[in-house]
Amino acid sequence: MVPSVALLLLQLLPAQEILPAPAHFHLDGDLSEWGLKPRTLAYSPQGLILAGHRSIPVPSPADSHSVRLALHFAYPNTDPSDEQYWCQALDPGQKEVCERWLAEQSGLRTHLRTMFEREWLLPLSPSSTTPIAETRATKAWSSLTEHQRQVFGPLNPLRQPRPRIQTRISASNDPRTIAYTFELLIPWDALPPVNRTAVDEVFIATDDVTSPAPYRITPALTLRMTPCELPLSGEAFAFLPKSIGDPISTLFRLDTTINWMPGMMPQPDWLAPTLKTEQLMSHRLPDGVGGGQICGSSEVTAYRGPNQKASQYLRFGGALRAKNVQVRNLPGNWKLIADGPVTGVVHEQSYSYCAGCPWTHFTVFAVGPDGRFVDVLTLSNRIGDMLSDYKIEVAPDLRTIRETLVDLVGRPTQMQYCLQLPQVAYKPCVQ
């Protein structure tokens, strides 16, 4: 009996380890670069590799020798922690509608978890002309409504490239069989999302082999979240880049937070969870002000000096907007880095008071002569909550900052901040 290709692929890996492919690997179906004992699971700068050899009976239908390969890295949290209370304060008729809506959300969450997996039907016959198709995440995506697809568009698996396979006929000692070798390359950007910057394991299953433990990737893949290498945290996920080492600039997370009020009825377009996408920012500072790189997310701002191997991180509650960055040199080899002012919507929701109201942010950082990175001023406020208007005016040399707050009846309040040297600190000053 000829063993299945699934067993051929996975039985040769008792240590469940995925190691680098030979440096001269080329996707051509020829296993000569692998030596006498080809490593059937490996990785290259381009992606994951399956390589092996097998025999099939003659005659054999072209598409009768395929195998399903499934894998995933991690699953997101999809369940709000307090949904059991959402329908309790409603009258019987409303409660029925609310519970039906909750049941729809449960089905949505199942589909969302599936979209963090990938499964391909691999035609491993040398005469097959069937294209490689992803079957699991694609099926989940097709089950979403049009509104759900608009919200969860970045998860669409149809945007990703397909794996590529090459086969080569080899000599067979049995005239009743055809022997051949194969190499399969799954591009990194065809894989499901990851939730860590050191990708050191992946779960793999085939038609008849399911591993309860992950396969170790040795050495681990190191992802670069912007040139400053920001951390990946807070339930955030990212797709792998086309080539490991390329900076990643987009994060997303499933947001299970619902600002639910007692007696509130869910609206038809509400989803639980929703998807929050974030563009990471990076800005190369001009050589005339010392160079370096500043990067940011909604959680962290980082600075890496021109001669620094590691970044310095500051916790900061507003996303850095690279197009707004200003840099000024100061006496004593200090430099100021101003982000903003920038106005944007922090939470896009329709079911909580002022959740869509715009925020205005402004932050000034400083880099000292020793390369130390510090936060020296942060101003932030939301328009539409307790204020009818909010403005920040910045002097061209960054030495004077004026903040104007207008309350709901139109009364303005102004504050002015002046840069104090040599402390490099902003203090309230006379207008």
PENOR-V749342 format. One line per field, one symbol per residue. phi: phi as a letter, one per 40 degrees, with the letter a starting at -180 (. if undefined). A space follows every 50 residues. Layout:
# PENOR-V749342
phi: ???
This chain:
# PENOR-V749342
phi: .ccccccccbccbccfbbbccddcdbcagcccccgcbcccbaabdcicbb baaabbcbcaddbcbbbcbbaababccbbccbcccccccccdcccccccc cccccccdcccccccbbbabccccccbcbcccbcbccccccccccccccc cbdccdcccccccbbbbacbcbcbccbbbababbbbddcccccbbacbcb aacbabdbbbccbccccbcccbcbcgccfccbaggcbaccccbchccbbb baaccccbccbdgccccdccbacbbbbbccbaacccccbhghbbbabcba bbbbccbccbcbbbcacaccbdcccbbbcbdggcacbbbhcbbaccbbbb bacgccccbbbabbbbbcccgcbbcbabbaabchcbbcaabbbbcdcgcb bbbbbbccbgccbbbbbbcbbccfacbdacc
